[in-house]
Amino acid sequence: MHTTVFYAAAVWMTVLLAVAVVLCLRARTALSRVLALDMLTLILVALLVLLAETKRVPYFLDAALALALFSFAATIAATRYLAERRLFS
């Protein structure tokens, strides 16, 4: 049962990853591209967590946490730049 759930989750996240890539490439505005990239990194974080649970390697969790933090900072910086055309006040 555990392997069936893992493979179903891996396939589903791979499909979501492909949809996010297509959405990122076909986005018309810069803001929708930023949101698509944020969604893409969120799916990658979920895949890293799933891989960490499967392989029993804690380094993947560290990578997932670092990717989530960098993604959050990049999303905030990109949206602030798009809103005000400057990063810092």
Secondary structure, DSSP 4 states (H G I P E B T S, - for coil): -HHHHHHHHHHHHHHHHHHHHHHHHH-SSHHHHHHHHHHHHHHHHHHHHHHHHHHT-THHHHHHHHHHHHHHHHHHHHHHHHHHS-S--
